Amino acid sequence: MPEIPISWWVAFNAFVIFMLALDLGVFNRKAHVVKLKEALGWTAVWIVIAMIFNVWVWNTLGAVKGQQFLAGYILEKSLSVDNVFVFAVIFSFFKVPREYQHKVLFWGIFGALVLRAGMIAGGAALINNFTWIIFVFAALLVYTGAKMFFHNEDSVDPGKSIAVRLLKKTMPMTNDYVGSKFLVKQDGKWFATPLLAVLLCVEVTDVIFAVDSIPAIFAITQDTFIIYTSNVFAILGLRALYFAIAGILPYFHFLKYGLGVILIFVGIKMSLAHSAWKIDINVSLSVIAGVLATSVIASIIHRKLHPLPVTPESPEDAVKLEQAENEKE
């Protein structure tokens, strides 16, 4: 395959910067509570844009690259659902006012784009220079997938995050939030606000999840342009996805198990990439979509048989309900 022109990379990143500037500078200039209707609207917008880009990839780079982008996008989007619940745990722990949550996620996701670009470049360099690293990535994915069957979000304690502890040692912190500010100057001295601690927790969380998701997409393709663009589209929609589905996550009881199966599958696919049993991209797409659909349908049936005692009205309520469900198990 011919090398991707630099102009494509520049144009794509210029588009991303434009959309982020439009988001923060026009549509969300003032801090406000993101309602479900607005969140669903933006979620749909990002999915449509991603699919338009997918059509362009399909027509420009060929059907195989189009299928790889679609599989990578679905994979990254589905894995990002697990991020959503952890974000809700962080916001609940720090009691972040709902009108400030959008700003935290905006800058958190902006930082995630930069960090993931570096991790993708590093992963590509490792695979190109050390072929055996593929088996390390594959083992990591299988291990992570198996761990999801036993993982419990109750173990997440943002207050013990190394980022928060380092922040407190580096500079003084105000006791309360100061509007939507991350830093504030008082008596000639700069103070961090709890909102900066929340942002750092979000960034660290994304790095942790990227350790799983980046190797996962390398199992789909090793084309860095496809990997980067599918990751970016999945991340850009993550902010809206949080406000759209955080409150209903307790209804998807089996989703994390489905994600575990997907990670194990892509780990096996990666380990077979250079063998006679290489798994075709169409098979990968079918398995990923099929497992997701099965876990969602199973969750719907489960909730009909075991309805929740109350309906969560916010992501914070959803966290409490999910924790109560985990304690029962």
Rosetta blueprint (number, residue, H / E / L):
1 M L
2 P L
3 E L
4 I L
5 P L
6 I H
7 S H
8 W H
9 W H
10 V H
11 A H
12 F H
13 N H
14 A H
15 F H
16 V H
17 I H
18 F H
19 M H
20 L H
21 A H
22 L H
23 D H
24 L H
25 G H
26 V H
27 F H
28 N L
29 R L
30 K L
31 A L
32 H L
33 V L
34 V L
35 K L
36 L H
37 K H
38 E H
39 A H
40 L H
41 G H
42 W H
43 T H
44 A H
45 V H
46 W H
47 I H
48 V H
49 I H
50 A H
51 M H
52 I H
53 F H
54 N H
55 V H
56 W H
57 V H
58 W H
59 N H
60 T H
61 L H
62 G L
63 A H
64 V H
65 K H
66 G H
67 Q H
68 Q H
69 F H
70 L H
71 A H
72 G H
73 Y H
74 I H
75 L H
76 E H
77 K H
78 S H
79 L H
80 S H
81 V H
82 D H
83 N H
84 V H
85 F H
86 V H
87 F H
88 A H
89 V H
90 I H
91 F H
92 S H
93 F H
94 F H
95 K L
96 V L
97 P L
98 R H
99 E H
100 Y H
101 Q H
102 H H
103 K H
104 V H
105 L H
106 F H
107 W H
108 G H
109 I H
110 F H
111 G H
112 A H
113 L H
114 V H
115 L H
116 R H
117 A H
118 G H
119 M H
120 I H
121 A H
122 G H
123 G H
124 A H
125 A H
126 L H
127 I H
128 N H
129 N H
130 F L
131 T L
132 W L
133 I H
134 I H
135 F H
136 V H
137 F H
138 A H
139 A H
140 L H
141 L H
142 V H
143 Y H
144 T H
145 G H
146 A H
147 K H
148 M L
149 F L
150 F L
151 H L
152 N L
153 E H
154 D H
155 S H
156 V L
157 D L
158 P H
159 G H
160 K H
161 S L
162 I H
163 A H
164 V H
165 R H
166 L H
167 L H
168 K H
169 K H
170 T H
171 M L
172 P L
173 M E
174 T L
175 N L
176 D L
177 Y L
178 V L
179 G L
180 S L
181 K L
182 F L
183 L E
184 V E
185 K E
186 Q E
187 D L
188 G L
189 K E
190 W E
191 F E
192 A E
193 T L
194 P H
195 L H
196 L H
197 A H
198 V H
199 L H
200 L H
201 C H
202 V H
203 E H
204 V H
205 T H
206 D H
207 V H
208 I H
209 F H
210 A H
211 V H
212 D H
213 S H
214 I H
215 P H
216 A H
217 I H
218 F H
219 A L
220 I L
221 T L
222 Q L
223 D L
224 T H
225 F H
226 I H
227 I H
228 Y H
229 T H
230 S H
231 N H
232 V H
233 F H
234 A H
235 I H
236 L H
237 G L
238 L H
239 R H
240 A H
241 L H
242 Y H
243 F H
244 A H
245 I H
246 A H
247 G H
248 I H
249 L H
250 P H
251 Y H
252 F L
253 H L
254 F L
255 L H
256 K H
257 Y H
258 G H
259 L H
260 G H
261 V H
262 I H
263 L H
264 I H
265 F H
266 V H
267 G H
268 I H
269 K H
270 M H
271 S H
272 L L
273 A L
274 H L
275 S L
276 A L
277 W L
278 K L
279 I L
280 D L
281 I H
282 N H
283 V H
284 S H
285 L H
286 S H
287 V H
288 I H
289 A H
290 G H
291 V H
292 L H
293 A H
294 T H
295 S H
296 V H
297 I H
298 A H
299 S H
300 I H
301 I H
302 H H
303 R H
304 K H
305 L H
306 H L
307 P L
308 L L
309 P L
310 V L
311 T L
312 P L
313 E L
314 S L
315 P H
316 E H
317 D H
318 A H
319 V H
320 K H
321 L H
322 E H
323 Q H
324 A H
325 E H
326 N H
327 E H
328 K H
329 E L
